[in-house]
Amino acid sequence: MSDAWEVYAIRYAHHGDRRASENFIGGDPHDGPMPLDYYVWAIVGAERSFVVDTGFDEAMARRRKRQLLRSPADGLKLIGLDPARVEDVIVTHMHYDHAGNHAMFPNAAYHVQDREMQYCTGRCMCHPAMRGAFEAEDVAAMVRKLFEGRVRFHDGSEELAPGVSVHRIGGHTMGLQVVRVRTRRGWVVLASDASHLYANMEEGRPFPIVHNLADMLEGYETLRRLASSPAHIVPGHDPLVLRRYPAAKPGLEEIAVRLDADPMG
């Protein structure tokens, strides 16, 4: 396909102390270790590339007690992308692990949903339970980019380039968006936190950080409609992603995988 894109998942951090009971509303009857991985994603075309989400830095890793494995910038360079040359960054939502590293992409426009900025700057943030996964400096940095003319707002679904589109899901946050990409194997959907883990969407057991539970559950069906098959949906934090897809190139096992390639096994 002439408009097929390459898609990569790049792991930059890890949370090894997470338990299964923390990953599902209502806990888990077979509680045990269930770690999370943290990714940024890259969509690479012949003439244009997109980065999806910007991750967090070492200071935030210490503050949030996460293990930073590498800077997202270093991970992107391993697949041949120079952050200074990236012109488009899609921010799926404004939580700390998706919207940090404010100076990493100095020449990029940032794509955000209207309702996400409404959410993280509005009355919902009056409640500690709602703002816990946000960082004030991340929000302020996005506002500064807005006044620099570097933010592109979207309302619902919109095509950014032939074969690349964003779609508001909500649920986890008010303006959470996912990214649909045409690849050589069909339509791949980068679900981000519309489904943290394969188990969230496959078993209908939602993640406990949620703005609207009904939207989160309906979002699982939207993911299935957007993707060519359930095997084309890529969750946002599942370590299994690194086992289900081939390495971007030799030596990048456990670091970067090709999502436009057929899953292994």
Legacy VTK file of the C-alpha trace (Angstrom):
# vtk DataFile Version 3.0
C-alpha trace
ASCII
DATASET POLYDATA
POINTS 265 float
0.000 0.000 0.000
1.411 3.367 -0.984
0.127 5.030 2.181
1.229 2.264 4.586
3.217 3.441 7.603
5.763 1.790 9.848
4.767 1.798 13.536
7.030 1.295 16.531
6.556 0.885 20.274
9.552 2.070 22.296
9.786 1.117 25.970
11.345 3.812 28.142
10.309 2.933 31.728
9.047 0.132 33.941
6.996 -0.282 37.113
7.920 -3.659 38.524
6.150 -3.406 41.893
2.647 -3.202 40.432
0.150 -5.875 41.491
-2.797 -7.244 39.535
-5.253 -5.874 42.110
-4.092 -2.352 41.183
-4.844 -2.820 37.478
-8.564 -3.633 37.599
-11.594 -2.032 39.187
-12.655 -4.446 41.924
-9.165 -5.903 42.254
-8.158 -9.361 41.108
-9.078 -12.673 42.779
-5.673 -14.119 41.865
-3.609 -11.170 43.004
0.056 -11.276 42.216
2.750 -9.301 40.430
1.499 -7.586 37.259
4.043 -4.951 36.206
3.495 -2.112 33.767
5.754 -0.896 30.998
5.814 2.676 29.673
6.033 3.393 25.964
6.195 6.121 23.410
5.243 5.264 19.843
6.504 6.336 16.435
4.645 6.380 13.121
7.137 6.590 10.273
6.339 7.339 6.654
8.377 8.034 3.560
8.122 11.807 3.940
6.639 12.468 7.384
6.723 10.973 10.870
4.628 11.312 14.022
5.617 10.665 17.620
2.824 9.582 19.946
3.281 10.780 23.541
6.403 12.148 25.181
6.901 10.133 28.383
8.556 11.388 31.590
12.101 12.163 32.701
14.443 10.975 35.465
13.170 13.506 38.013
9.576 12.357 37.483
10.645 8.718 37.646
12.111 9.347 41.095
9.061 11.284 42.217
6.622 8.614 41.015
8.871 5.683 42.016
9.214 4.329 38.491
12.303 2.887 36.813
13.460 5.003 33.890
15.227 2.695 31.446
16.190 5.341 28.894
15.129 8.768 27.751
12.353 8.573 25.121
14.675 10.688 22.954
17.366 8.002 23.122
14.804 5.337 22.291
13.627 7.245 19.231
17.198 7.706 18.030
17.658 3.935 18.144
15.042 3.591 15.390
16.468 6.479 13.396
14.283 9.395 14.517
15.898 12.638 15.664
13.560 14.373 18.157
14.801 17.780 16.999
13.510 17.019 13.496
10.079 15.684 14.526
7.332 18.021 13.302
4.230 16.357 14.789
3.618 14.976 18.292
0.266 13.412 19.162
-0.483 13.591 22.893
-3.063 10.931 23.709
-3.818 12.538 27.066
-2.155 14.780 29.632
-1.221 12.312 32.383
2.355 12.627 33.639
3.611 9.507 31.842
2.381 10.712 28.449
3.004 14.464 28.470
6.399 15.230 30.026
9.802 16.045 28.507
8.638 19.490 27.444
11.766 20.516 25.528
12.374 17.223 23.726
10.651 18.205 20.453
11.558 21.858 19.867
10.186 22.027 16.324
6.999 19.994 16.717
3.340 20.894 16.713
1.368 19.099 19.424
-1.991 17.450 18.636
-4.430 17.402 21.568
-8.174 16.943 21.955
-10.228 20.001 22.951
-11.812 18.126 25.825
-8.486 17.017 27.269
-7.388 20.615 27.759
-10.826 21.420 29.147
-10.413 18.543 31.580
-6.908 19.265 32.862
-7.493 23.028 33.235
-11.083 22.932 34.504
-13.137 22.188 37.582
-12.363 18.462 37.603
-8.862 19.342 38.778
-10.352 20.769 41.975
-10.599 17.157 43.185
-7.374 15.451 44.348
-8.714 12.069 43.226
-9.036 13.356 39.654
-5.782 15.295 39.367
-3.453 12.708 40.906
-2.088 11.453 37.573
-1.569 14.972 36.205
1.403 17.258 36.819
0.798 21.008 36.937
4.026 21.717 35.058
3.011 19.424 32.186
-0.269 21.296 31.835
1.454 24.680 32.104
4.001 23.636 29.477
1.213 22.771 27.048
-0.420 26.137 27.676
2.905 27.812 26.888
3.123 25.836 23.643
-0.395 26.991 22.833
0.675 30.627 23.136
3.710 29.857 20.980
1.369 28.685 18.217
2.430 25.053 18.529
-0.815 23.290 19.555
-3.322 21.815 17.109
-6.694 21.016 18.660
-9.018 18.231 17.542
-12.657 17.566 18.348
-13.438 13.878 18.084
-12.097 12.093 14.987
-9.804 13.718 12.453
-7.338 12.595 9.789
-3.862 14.061 10.260
-2.367 12.504 7.124
-3.518 9.821 4.676
-3.639 6.676 6.799
-3.187 8.401 10.179
-6.144 9.610 12.256
-6.987 10.438 15.867
-10.215 9.415 17.601
-11.489 10.644 20.960
-12.387 7.768 23.274
-12.600 9.434 26.688
-13.124 7.152 29.651
-9.688 7.163 31.262
-9.606 10.958 30.873
-12.177 13.268 29.321
-10.205 13.802 26.141
-8.198 10.604 25.739
-7.558 9.969 22.040
-6.281 6.892 20.223
-4.393 6.758 16.936
-5.437 4.657 13.930
-2.699 3.855 11.405
-2.808 2.123 8.033
0.033 -0.400 7.874
1.092 -3.211 5.582
-0.912 -5.629 7.766
-4.036 -3.476 8.031
-5.364 -0.874 10.432
-3.372 -0.799 13.682
-4.790 1.141 16.641
-2.477 2.598 19.270
-4.874 2.400 22.185
-2.707 4.193 24.735
-4.661 4.188 28.003
-8.008 3.349 26.435
-6.736 -0.088 27.489
-3.638 -0.233 29.665
-3.361 -4.020 29.319
-4.666 -6.632 26.912
-6.708 -8.003 29.816
-8.595 -4.731 30.345
-10.270 -4.829 26.940
-10.257 -8.587 26.363
-11.912 -9.381 29.699
-13.969 -6.210 30.080
-12.241 -5.375 33.359
-11.482 -1.638 33.360
-8.445 0.087 34.803
-9.173 1.952 38.076
-8.009 5.441 37.017
-11.117 6.635 35.224
-13.036 9.798 34.431
-16.117 8.073 32.971
-16.539 4.332 33.396
-19.235 3.968 30.737
-17.036 5.717 28.168
-14.132 3.465 29.096
-16.195 0.319 28.559
-17.723 1.600 25.318
-14.211 2.525 24.259
-13.239 -1.135 24.099
-15.868 -1.599 21.388
-14.658 1.496 19.564
-11.128 0.094 19.518
-12.442 -3.087 17.895
-14.349 -1.134 15.265
-11.326 0.964 14.361
-8.837 -1.921 14.128
-8.658 -4.548 11.399
-8.906 -7.211 14.120
-8.439 -7.479 17.889
-4.828 -8.468 17.158
-4.325 -5.021 15.609
-5.028 -3.208 18.916
-1.937 -2.233 20.920
-2.524 -1.473 24.623
-0.675 1.319 26.364
1.260 -0.363 29.182
1.358 -4.115 28.665
4.791 -5.826 28.841
3.349 -8.468 26.492
3.667 -5.999 23.593
7.426 -6.594 23.595
6.891 -10.353 23.407
4.193 -10.338 20.741
6.036 -8.253 18.141
9.478 -8.540 16.546
12.312 -6.216 17.472
12.649 -3.092 15.358
16.112 -4.360 14.440
18.655 -6.769 15.952
19.802 -5.635 19.355
16.594 -3.781 20.223
14.806 -6.721 21.828
13.018 -5.511 24.986
13.471 -1.912 23.756
11.635 -1.294 20.464
9.294 -3.460 18.393
7.605 -3.180 14.983
3.816 -2.992 15.311
3.242 -2.998 11.555
4.772 -6.507 11.455
2.675 -9.595 12.076
2.579 -10.651 15.749
4.768 -13.580 16.704
2.765 -16.659 17.677
LINES 1 266
265 0 1 2 3 4 5 6 7 8 9 10 11 12 13 14 15 16 17 18 19 20 21 22 23 24 25 26 27 28 29 30 31 32 33 34 35 36 37 38 39 40 41 42 43 44 45 46 47 48 49 50 51 52 53 54 55 56 57 58 59 60 61 62 63 64 65 66 67 68 69 70 71 72 73 74 75 76 77 78 79 80 81 82 83 84 85 86 87 88 89 90 91 92 93 94 95 96 97 98 99 100 101 102 103 104 105 106 107 108 109 110 111 112 113 114 115 116 117 118 119 120 121 122 123 124 125 126 127 128 129 130 131 132 133 134 135 136 137 138 139 140 141 142 143 144 145 146 147 148 149 150 151 152 153 154 155 156 157 158 159 160 161 162 163 164 165 166 167 168 169 170 171 172 173 174 175 176 177 178 179 180 181 182 183 184 185 186 187 188 189 190 191 192 193 194 195 196 197 198 199 200 201 202 203 204 205 206 207 208 209 210 211 212 213 214 215 216 217 218 219 220 221 222 223 224 225 226 227 228 229 230 231 232 233 234 235 236 237 238 239 240 241 242 243 244 245 246 247 248 249 250 251 252 253 254 255 256 257 258 259 260 261 262 263 264
